[in-house]
């Protein structure tokens, strides 16, 4: 009975230990899953984000930081640059965010109807294209205040028309009343909608834009820059159907409750409507004109999966602005190269750096605990330079490790260095250096209440096992003796 009692205790203890191990295992698995999720989230957020570190901006060093790259190519001695007649212009690489060419591109000027790009962008972001807009009395009053020489669709009070119809009217016909209706539908009043426009401009990164009109009325304070307009069009091209809408040759608005006939719209942009100015790589944009703004045009082109945006402001001729944009695109595609930056191409350099840092710390109380690399998505440089080839380098020249400091975070540039000596920072490597853990005894003995109980149970189990073996042996011996006695009795009977 006592033996069975001991066995029961041992069985209960083993069952509890197994359950504890299972719970611990489950906890570890959950924690591991959480850590993996966080790491993957960080990686996904890092992908496609410039590794901008303002501490690396230094015009006096030999490295071009990510921030400096945005305008560094303007310092190049480029040949065969086409003459642009507009008083302000820019050629912008949408993939890398780099200004390739420009003149007074950050000087505020009136945009005229290129203002509509922002209104249409917001409409595509905020509204369902199938939504119906009803022209309210307030809308009708505002529409009637638009000067008679401004292009209109002819919207009437009480008319019901879809967002899609208004968007196409604003993009193809440059209908000012269509954009005003969209603005008031989204903002309540045009003034309130202009606040939304300015907030969106700031969100995109525009620093010199102030909209006071939703369609490009010649207000002296409706101002932007060639650079900011390029950012706005770039946002529309990347994130909405603006490219599809603005490159449509024609569109027909069906009859409405206030307009009995359908209204055909032809694209007024001569990149689309004429063979004289057509351009195979054009993917969208918007024209504009007022007496004070002159002729304006912002457009985008894509060739070999590479997207450029160009803008001209205050041009003196309607046709020349198309020629200017086409020449800018052609120059950009032929004289500049944009390459994607991949972490794998830096793996070897980073591994060598890790080994080098670890070797330096071997005789100290520090060790390299972790490292993380973050990269720009793209780098743009001149095609002639790109043809020379480059090497990938971890720039350690300014690294200082203090052996007396317990925890240190060191951020170093990751660079592409071209054969002509040009050095671009395309990422950063952040290394965490930490104090080594104190020496720990290999098999430390730590007495606890459980330790004592465990030792007692081990002894009891051993004794119980010995008793069991002894009992089994006695049973076997007794069985052998009984068998022998039976054999002897049988022999005696036979005699």
N, C-alpha and C positions, 0 to 999 in steps of 0.2 A: 504493500500500500504506500509506504514511504517512497519507494522507488518511482512509482507512478506519479506521485505528487511532485517529485523533483522534475520528472520529465515534463509535466504539465506547465510548471513555472518556466522551464527553459523554452518550451514551445511558444508560450505567450510573449516572452522577451524577444525571441527571433522574429515573430510576426510583427511586433511593434517596430523593430529595427528595419525590417523590409519595407514597411509602410512609410517610415521616416525617410528612407532612401528614395522611395518613389516620389514623395512630396518634394524632397530636395531637388530631384531630377527635374520634376515639372517646373519648379520655380526657376531653375537655371535655364531651362528651355524658354520660358516666358521672358526672362530678362535678356537672353540672347536674341530672341526675336525682336524685342524692343530696341536693342542696340543696333541690330541690323537695319531696322526700319529707319532709325534716326540717321544712320550713316548713308543709306540709300537716298533719303530725302535731301541731305546736304549735298550729295553728289549730283542729284537731279537739279537742285537749285544752282549749283556751281556751273553746270553745263550751260553754255550759251551766255554766260555772264562775264564781262570783262573783269580781269583780276586787277582792278584799278587800286593802286596804293599811292596816295598823294605824297607820302614820305619819299617816294622814289623820283618825284619831279624835281629835276635840277638841270637847268639850262646850261650849266657850266661843266657838267660831266660828259663823258663820251657815250652815254646811253640815252636812247630815246624812249621815254616812259610811255605807258598806254595813253595817258592824258596828252602828252606832247605829240604823239603820233597823229592826233586828230587834225593838226594843222602843220605838221613838220614838212610835208611834201611841198608846201608853198615856198619853201626855202631852196628847193632844187633848181639847178640851172637847166631848165628844159628847153628843147629845141623845137622848132616848127609849130609853135603854139598858134592856133588860129585866132584871128582878130575877132573880138566880140563887140558889137556896136552898142549894146545896152550899157547904161551907166552903172549898173550893178548886176553881177552874175555869180553863179557858183556851180561847180560840178562836185557832186558828193557821192561817195561810195556807200551804198545802203548796208552792205554786209559788214564792213569794218568800222563804219562811222567816221571815215576819213574824208577831209576836204582835199580834193585833188587839184582844183584850179579855182580861182576866184578873184573878184575885184569888188571892193566895197560891199562884200557879201553880208557884213554885219551892220550895215548902215540902214536905219529905218526909212522905208519908203511906202507909198500907197500901193496896195496889191490889186486894187480893182476887183474883178470877178474871180481872181484866184482865191479870194476870201471864201468862196463857196466850197472849196475842198474841205475846210473845217466843218462847215454846216452839214455837208453830205456825210462826212466821216461820223459825226455824232448821230445823225439820223440812222445810219446803218448799224451803229453800235447799240443804240437805245431803243429802236422801234422795230416792230415786225413789218416786213414789206407789204403784208396783206392788210395791215391796219387801215382803217378809213378815217380820213381827216375831214371834218366839217368846217367850212369857212364861216367863222363866227362874225358877228357885226364888228367886233374889235379888229379881227383880221382884215375884214373888208375895208375898214377905215384906214388901217395902216397901208394896205395894198394901194388904195386910191391916192396915197400921199407919195408914192414912187413917181419920179419925174416921167413925163410922157415919152421921152426919148430912150428910156431904159427898156430892155426887152422884157416882155411879159407873156405868160401863158394865157391870161384872160380869165382868171378865177373870179367867180361871182359869189356874193353872199349867199349862204345856205347850200352851196355846192358841196357834194360829197365825192371825194377822190382818194385813191389809195396812196399810201406812202411811196410805193414803188413808182407810181405815175409821177409824183412830185419829184422824186429823186432823179428819174430819167429826164424830166423837164429841166431840172437845175443843171444836170451834167451835160446834156447834149445841146439844148437850146439856150442854156444860161439864163433861164427864166427867173427873174428876180422875185416875182410874186410867189413862185413855187418854193423858193428857199425861205422867204419870209413866213410863209404859211407853216413850213416845217419848224422853223425857229419858234414861232408862237405856240405851236402845238406842243413842243417840248418844254419851253420855258415859261409859258403864260404871257409874257411880254417879250419884245425883242431885246430890251435892256437886260432883263434877267437872263435871257439866253446868251447874250454876249458875255455875261459873267461866267456862264458854263464854258463858253468857247475859250475864254482866257485861262480858266482853271485847267482845261484840257491841254492848252498850249504849254503851260508851265509843267504839267505832268510829263509831256513828251520831251521837254528839255529846251523849249524856246525861251530865250532870255530877253528878247527885244521885240516882243509882239504885244499889241494891244488892239483888240477888236472892239469897235463900237457899232458895227453893222454886220448883219448876218448874210448879206449878199454882195457887199462890196461897194456900197454907196460912197461917194467921194467925200467922206468926212475927213477933216484934217487930222483927226486923232485915230482913224482906222489905219493902223500902221503895223508893218512887220518887216522882215528882212528876207533876202534871198536864201540865206542859210536856214532861217526858221521855217520858211515855206517848204524847203526841201525836207525838213524833219516831219512836217505835217503830212505832206504827200507820201513820204516813206511809211508813215504809220498807216495811212489809208490803204496803200498798196499791199502791205504785209498782213493786215488784220481784218479787212473787209472785202466786199465785192466791188470795190471802187474801180479796179482795173477792168473788170468785165463790163461794168456800166459805161465807163468813160471811153471805151474803145468800140462800143456798139455803133454801127453805121447809121441805123435808123430804128425808131421805136414809135409805136402808135398807141396813143391814149384813147381808150374806148369812150363812147358817149357817156355822159353823166346825167344826173337829175336836173342840171341847169344848162347843159350843153348837149344839144341833140345830135351833133355830128362827132365823129371820131377826129382826133387831132394828131396827124402824123408829125414826127419830129426827126429832123436830120441833124447829124452831128456837125456842129459849126467848127470843130477843130480840124484844121487842114492836114494834120498828120493822118487823119482818118478819112476826110471827105475829098481829098484831092490826090492825084498822082504826082503832081509837081513837088509836093512837100512830104509825101508818104515816106515812112521809115519802117523797115521790116521789124526792127527790134523794139519799137515803141509799145509800151504796155499801159499807158494811161497818163492823164494829166488834166490841166485846165488852163484856158486862156482868160485874158481880161483886158479891158480898156476903159479909161476915162480920160477926159482932157487933161486932168492934173496928174494922173498916174502914168499916162502914156500906155504903150502896149506891154502887156505882161504875159508871161507864160511859164508854167512849171510842168515838168514832165518826167517820166521814168522810162528806162529802156533796159531790157534784159538780153544778154548774149552769153551762151555757154554757162547758164546758171549763175551768171554774175550780173548784179543789178546796180545801175547808176541812176541818180536823180540829178536833174539840172534845172536851174531857174534863171530867168532873165527878167529884170525890172526896169521900167522906164526906157524901153526901146522906142525908137523914133519911127519905126516902120512895121506894119503888120506882118509882111512876108519875111523880113530879115530875122525876126525872132525865131522862126522855125529853122532857118538856116543856121542861126547861132546855136540852137539846141542840138541839132543834128551834128554839127561840127564838134561840139563839146563831147557828145557821146562817142563819136568815132575816135577822137583823140584819147579819150579815157580808156576805151577798150584796147587800143593799140599800144599805148605808152605806159599803162599801169597793170600790175598783176596783184590779184588778191588770192591769198592761199589760206586754207583752213589750218588751224593749229591743233595738233593731236598730242595728248599726253604721252602716248606710246613712243613717240620719237624722242622724248626726253628721259625715258626710263633708264637707259644706260648711264646718262650723265648724273641722274639723281641717285642711282645705286652707287656709283663711284663716290659721290659726295657723302652719302651715308657711311660708307666704309672709311673714308678719310676722316670724318668727324669722330667716328667711333674709335679709330686708332689714336687720335689726338687725346681722347678722354680716358684711354685705358689705364693710365697711371694716376688718375684723379678719382675723386669721390663722386663723379658725375657720369651719366650715360645718356645716349640719345634715346628718349622714350618713344617719340613718334614724329612723323613728318606728314605734311599735307601740301599738295601742289594744286594751284588754281591757275587756269589759263584764259587768255583771250580766245574768242572764237575765231577771229580772222586777223590777218596782217596784210596791209596793202603797201607795196613799194613800187618803184619803177621797174618796168619789164627788163630793162638793160641790167639792172642790179640783180634781179631775180635770176637771170640767166647765168650769172657768175657762180651761183651756188652758195650755200651757207652751212655753218656748223652750229650745233646746239650746246650752249654753255651755261653752267651754274656759276654765277658771279659771286665769288667768295672773297674778293679783295678787301672788302670793308668789314669782314666778320671778326668780331672780338668776343672770345669766350672767357669769362672770369671764373677761374677754378674755385674761388672762395664764395661765389654766389650759388645758393642751393638750387633755385629754379630760374631758368632763362628761356625766353622765347625769341628766336632769331628768324627774321624774314629776309630772304635773299632773292635777287632777281634771277629769273630764267630768261635767257637771251638767245636770239638768233643773230649770229654774227656773219655778215656777208664778206665776200673776198675783198671788197673795196674798203673794208674797215667799218662800215655802218653797223651799229649794234642796236637792235630793237629789243626792248623788254616785252616779252609775250606772256609772262606769267610770274608767279611768285611761289617760292618754296618756304613754308613755315616749319621750323624745327623746334620741338619742345625738348629741352635738356633739363634733366631732373637728377636729384641726389639719389645715389644708390641706396637700396634698403640695407639696414644694419645686418651683421652676420647672425644667422640663425642656426642653432644646433640641429644637426641632421635628424636625430630621433629624440626629441626632448621628452622628458617624463613629466607629466603634469597630473598631479593627484587631484581628483575631484570625487564627489559623492558617487557618481556613476562609476568612476574608476575602481573604487573599493568594492562596490557591489558586483561589478563585472568580474573582479578577481575571485570573489567568493563563489560566484556562480560557475566560474571555470573550474575551481577546485571541486565543487559539488558535482559538476558534470563528469569530471575525471573519475572521482570516487564511484559515482553511480555506474559509469561505464565499466570500471574494474569489478564492481559487485556483479553486474550483469554477466560479465565474462566468467566470473567465478561460479555463479549459479548455473550457467550453461555447462561449464566444465563438470560441476558436481552431478548435474543431471545425466550427462554423458557417461561419467564414471559409474554412477549408480546403475544406469541401464546396462553397462558392460558387466558389472558384477552379477546382476540378476540373470543375465543371459548365460554367464559362465556357470552359475549354480544350477540352472535348468539343464544344461548340457551334462553336468556331473550326475544329477539325479537320473537322467535318462540312461546313462551308461550303467549305473548301478542296477537298474531294473533289468537291463539286458543280461547282466551276469547272473 
